[in-house]
Amino acid sequence: TKEIRERTPLIVDNRKKLHTLFSDGTELAEEFDGITDEVLVRKWKLPKVGTQSESKDWEFEIGEPPKSFNPNSDLLVESSLNPIFIKQDSKDAFVWRIRQLPHPKEVYQLSIKDDGTAIVVRTSNKKYYKMFDVPEMARLRLRLDAKNLSWDYAHNTLIIRYLKPTEIIQQEEAERQERSKLFKNAMTLA
């Protein structure tokens, strides 16, 4: 685990925001619901490497980045019909939603990669394929287990759930208690 250099809690518009700076320059920005304490956004920014002149963009682990298009500088825009992959979080499970998938429910197949490090989504008609890891599991060096994986499909959205193992739930509870102490001392902004 990385050593924390600085943590800054902030409460804005009924959202708890926590910015963490690690000793290696990595930044973590998280947003939590002010009532349920559910993670709404978790994003990482890695430090500059070597002679890089510009910092890297935020990498979203939970939530989705804001959409932006500048007609003065952007030549292409992503199609609004492309599937949209969003990770969410609940108390007992990791949840992913893949929107804008028009294929019938029968064609979807979900599995765990043989080495237990990623979830694989594919269709039998070979129209869609995605493999993604679970960073929280990787950080604790835990393997994925197919018995904890479930999914459903409705309204052109594939909803994938992976039940959190006890180790993750215990770690999140410890983090929740630490966060609670930090926010008790935070100044509320209007």
Protein Blocks (a to p, Z undefined) as FASTA:
>chain_A
ZZdfbdcdddeehiacdddddfkopacdddddfklopafbdcdddddehjafbdcddddf
bdcddddddfklmmbdcdfkbccddddddfkbccdddehiabdfklpccdddfklpaccd
ddfklpaccddddfklmmnopacdfklpccddeehiacddddddfklmmmmmmmmmmmmm
mmmmpccdZZ
